[in-house]
Amino acid sequence: DLIHFAVFRVFDKDNDGCISVVEWVEGLSVFLRGTLEERIKYCFEVYDLNGDGYISREEMFQMLKNSLLKQPSEEDPDEGIKDLVDIALKKMDYDHDGKISFVDFEKAVRDENLLLEAFGPCLPDLK
């Protein structure tokens, strides 16, 4: 799924399609024991699907669509996801440019730690 692909892409620092032993150890170090700063950077890189330094409206939509459970009663679940994207932008887009920069993301997470995984689970749970 999309989260696994995005996590793989962040681990694969040299973009060769394989995760070397060094990349694996470095990735797991941040993944399991990273400082808040390291985890903020890691999560931002996971959500920035195209690697352009911003989390766009479309990237937010794709991540949320992939991570949320669909309710059978919903006629158009995409509308609810679009509403969540709008809420996320209002909460996290401090410079109001329609996308979330690393600076925006870092400030939002420092203000509210739960936003670290705002667009899908990409860190291990406490177990």
C-alpha positions in Angstrom: 0.0 0.0 0.0 1.0 3.7 -0.2 2.3 4.0 3.3 4.6 1.0 2.9 5.8 2.3 -0.5 6.5 5.8 1.1 8.4 4.3 4.1 10.5 2.1 1.7 11.3 5.2 -0.4 12.5 7.1 2.7 14.6 4.1 3.9 16.1 3.8 0.3 18.3 6.9 0.5 20.3 6.2 -2.7 17.1 5.4 -4.7 18.4 2.2 -6.1 15.3 0.2 -5.4 17.0 -1.8 -2.6 17.6 -1.2 1.0 21.2 -1.9 2.0 22.2 -3.1 5.4 23.4 0.5 6.3 20.1 2.0 5.0 18.1 -0.5 7.0 20.0 0.1 10.2 19.9 3.9 9.8 16.2 3.8 8.9 15.3 1.6 11.9 17.3 3.8 14.2 15.1 6.8 13.4 11.9 4.6 13.0 12.2 3.0 16.4 14.4 5.4 18.5 14.5 8.7 16.8 14.4 12.0 18.6 11.3 14.2 18.0 13.3 16.2 15.5 14.4 13.0 13.6 10.8 11.6 13.6 9.4 14.9 12.4 11.8 14.9 9.4 11.1 11.2 8.8 7.3 11.6 8.8 7.5 14.7 6.6 9.6 12.7 4.1 7.1 9.9 4.1 4.2 12.2 3.4 6.1 14.2 0.7 5.4 11.6 -1.9 7.2 13.4 -4.8 10.1 14.6 -2.7 9.6 18.3 -3.7 9.9 19.6 -0.1 6.1 20.2 0.3 3.1 18.1 1.3 0.6 19.2 -1.3 -3.2 18.9 -1.2 -3.1 15.9 -3.5 -0.4 14.1 -1.4 -2.6 14.7 1.7 -5.6 13.4 -0.2 -3.8 10.2 -1.4 -2.3 9.5 2.1 -5.6 10.0 3.9 -7.5 8.0 1.3 -5.1 5.1 1.7 -5.1 5.1 5.5 -8.8 5.7 6.4 -11.3 3.0 6.6 -14.2 3.3 4.2 -17.6 3.4 5.8 -20.2 1.4 3.8 -22.9 4.0 4.4 -20.9 6.8 2.8 -22.0 7.6 -0.8 -18.9 9.6 -1.7 -16.0 9.0 0.8 -13.8 11.3 -1.2 -15.8 14.3 -0.1 -15.1 13.5 3.6 -11.4 13.1 2.8 -11.4 16.5 1.0 -12.9 18.0 4.1 -10.1 16.5 6.2 -7.5 17.9 3.8 -9.1 21.3 4.2 -9.0 21.0 8.0 -5.4 19.9 7.9 -4.4 22.8 5.7 -6.1 25.3 8.1 -4.3 23.7 11.0 -0.9 23.2 9.5 -0.3 25.7 6.6 1.1 28.6 8.6 2.2 30.6 5.6 -1.1 30.1 3.8 0.5 29.0 0.5 -1.9 26.0 0.0 0.7 23.4 0.9 2.7 22.3 3.9 6.4 23.0 4.0 8.7 21.3 6.4 8.7 24.5 8.5 4.9 24.4 8.6 4.9 20.7 9.5 7.5 21.0 12.2 5.7 24.0 13.9 2.3 22.1 13.8 3.8 18.9 15.3 5.6 20.9 18.0 2.3 22.6 18.9 0.4 19.3 18.8 2.4 16.1 18.8 -0.5 14.0 17.6 -0.1 15.7 14.2 3.1 13.7 13.7 1.1 11.0 12.0 -1.7 13.3 10.6 -1.8 11.6 7.2 -1.4 8.0 8.1 0.6 5.7 10.5 4.2 5.6 9.5 5.8 5.0 12.9 5.6 1.8 15.0 3.1 1.7 17.8 4.3 1.3 21.4 4.2 -2.5 21.1 
